[in-house]
């Protein structure tokens, strides 16, 4: 700080001893030591506060950057969600139009069958009196089984005992 050597400090001490005297020199040195300690503590506290403030501003800047990044990703996600919802609505509308077209076609078929039956009953056809079992088309009913599928299913396998493994159960039977 002042770049004082041993000779300069000794000269300064001799001058202070001559001016202040031996009794006041001790009191003055103690007071100067307390002031110097207070000055060092205050400067250290000021340095630590400045460092913490700088770190706090850095943390705040990084936090703001992260928040901006999160908001940007949120807007991207909202845009993607809106696109997906629009696609879902579009496919739902297409499915509804397909369903209505299928039902209209089915209704037309039923009407033509009804007309055919009416013409058959007018001609007194014996097969015209047999009941017709027409149902709605099985759109979205893929899980229902028809009679043909029920007949094709195999029965459960029968339980066959293992005579070789169960010697205690079948001692006299084999």
C-alpha positions in Angstrom: 0.0 0.0 0.0 2.5 2.6 1.1 5.5 0.4 0.5 7.2 1.1 3.8 10.4 -0.7 4.8 11.8 -1.5 8.3 13.9 1.7 8.4 10.8 3.9 7.6 8.7 2.2 10.2 11.4 2.5 12.9 11.9 6.3 12.1 8.1 6.8 12.3 8.0 5.0 15.7 10.9 7.2 17.1 9.1 10.4 16.0 5.8 9.2 17.5 7.6 8.4 20.8 9.2 11.8 21.0 6.0 13.7 20.1 3.4 11.7 22.2 5.5 10.3 25.0 5.6 6.7 26.3 2.1 6.8 28.1 0.1 8.3 25.2 1.9 6.2 22.6 0.4 2.9 24.0 -3.2 4.4 24.0 -2.7 5.9 20.6 -1.4 2.6 19.1 -4.4 0.7 20.7 -6.9 3.2 19.2 -5.2 3.1 15.8 -5.3 -0.7 15.9 -9.0 -0.7 16.6 -9.7 1.7 13.8 -7.6 -0.4 11.4 -9.5 -3.5 12.5 -12.8 -1.8 11.9 -11.6 -0.5 8.5 -10.6 -4.1 7.5 -13.9 -5.6 8.7 -15.9 -3.0 6.8 -13.9 -3.4 3.6 -14.2 -7.2 3.8 -18.0 -6.9 4.4 -18.3 -4.4 1.5 -16.4 -6.8 -0.8 -18.5 -9.8 0.2 -21.7 -7.7 -0.3 -20.5 -6.6 -3.8 -19.7 -10.2 -4.7 -23.0 -11.5 -3.5 -24.8 -8.7 -5.4 -22.9 -9.6 -8.6 -23.7 -13.3 -8.1 -27.4 -12.4 -7.5 -27.6 -10.3 -10.7 -25.9 -13.2 -12.6 -28.4 -15.6 -11.1 -31.3 -13.3 -12.0 -30.1 -13.0 -15.6 -29.8 -16.7 -16.0 -33.2 -17.1 -14.4 -34.7 -14.6 -16.8 -33.1 -16.4 -19.7 -34.5 -19.8 -18.5 -38.0 -18.2 -18.0 -37.9 -16.8 -21.5 -36.9 -20.2 -22.9 -39.7 -21.9 -21.0 -42.2 -19.4 -22.3 -40.9 -19.9 -25.8 -41.3 -23.7 -25.5 -44.8 -23.2 -23.9 -45.9 -21.2 -27.0 -44.5 -23.9 -29.3 -46.3 -26.6 -27.3 -49.6 -24.6 -27.5 -49.2 -24.2 -31.2 -48.6 -27.9 -31.6 -51.6 -28.7 -29.4 -53.8 -26.4 -31.5 -52.6 -28.1 -34.7 -53.3 -31.6 -33.2 -56.8 -30.5 -32.0 -57.5 -29.1 -35.5 -56.4 -32.4 -37.1 -58.5 -34.4 -34.6 -61.6 -32.2 -35.3 -61.0 -32.7 -39.1 -60.7 -36.5 -38.8 -63.7 -36.5 -36.5 -65.7 -34.6 -39.1 -64.5 -36.9 -41.8 -65.5 -40.0 -39.7 -68.9 -38.5 -39.1 -69.5 -37.8 -42.8 -68.3 -41.4 -43.5 -70.7 -42.8 -40.9 -73.6 -40.8 -42.3 -72.8 -41.9 -45.8 -72.7 -45.6 -44.6 -76.0 -45.2 -42.8 -77.6 -43.6 -45.8 -76.4 -46.4 -48.0 -77.6 -48.9 -45.5 -81.0 -47.2 -45.4 -81.2 -47.2 -49.2 -80.4 -50.9 -49.2 -83.1 -51.5 -46.6 -85.6 -49.5 -48.6 -84.9 -51.5 -51.7 -85.2 -54.7 -49.7 -88.5 -53.5 -48.3 -89.7 -52.6 -51.8 -88.6 -56.1 -53.0 -90.5 -57.7 -50.1 -93.6 -55.7 -50.9 -93.5 -56.7 -54.5 -92.9 -60.3 -53.4 -95.9 -60.3 -51.1 -98.0 -58.9 -53.8 -97.1 -61.9 -56.1 -97.8 -64.3 -53.2 -94.3 -65.8 -53.1 -94.0 -68.4 -50.3 -90.5 -67.3 -49.4 -91.7 -63.7 -48.9 -93.2 -64.6 -45.5 -89.8 -65.6 -44.0 -88.5 -63.0 -41.6 -85.5 -61.0 -42.7 -82.9 -60.3 -39.9 -81.1 -57.2 -41.1 -79.1 -55.2 -38.6 -77.0 -52.1 -38.8 -73.6 -52.6 -40.3 -71.0 -53.5 -37.8 -69.1 -50.2 -38.1 -66.8 -49.8 -35.0 -68.1 -53.2 -33.7 -65.2 -55.3 -34.6 -65.3 -57.0 -31.2 -68.6 -58.8 -31.8 -68.5 -62.4 -33.0 -70.8 -63.8 -35.6 -72.3 -67.3 -35.6 -69.6 -68.6 -38.1 -66.8 -67.3 -35.8 -68.5 -68.8 -32.7 -68.7 -72.3 -34.4 -65.0 -72.1 -35.5 -63.8 -71.6 -31.9 -62.3 -74.7 -30.4 -63.6 -76.1 -27.1 -61.3 -76.0 -24.1 -58.8 -78.8 -23.9 -59.9 -81.7 -21.6 -58.0 -82.4 -18.4 -55.9 -85.6 -18.8 -54.2 -86.9 -15.7 -50.5 -87.8 -15.9 -50.3 -91.4 -14.7 -46.5 -91.5 -14.7 -46.0 -88.4 -12.7 -48.8 -89.0 -10.1 -47.7 -92.4 -8.8 -49.1 -91.8 -5.4 -52.6 -90.9 -6.7 -52.8 -93.8 -9.3 -51.0 -96.7 -7.6 -53.6 -99.4 -8.3 -55.3 -97.9 -11.4 -52.4 -98.4 -13.8 
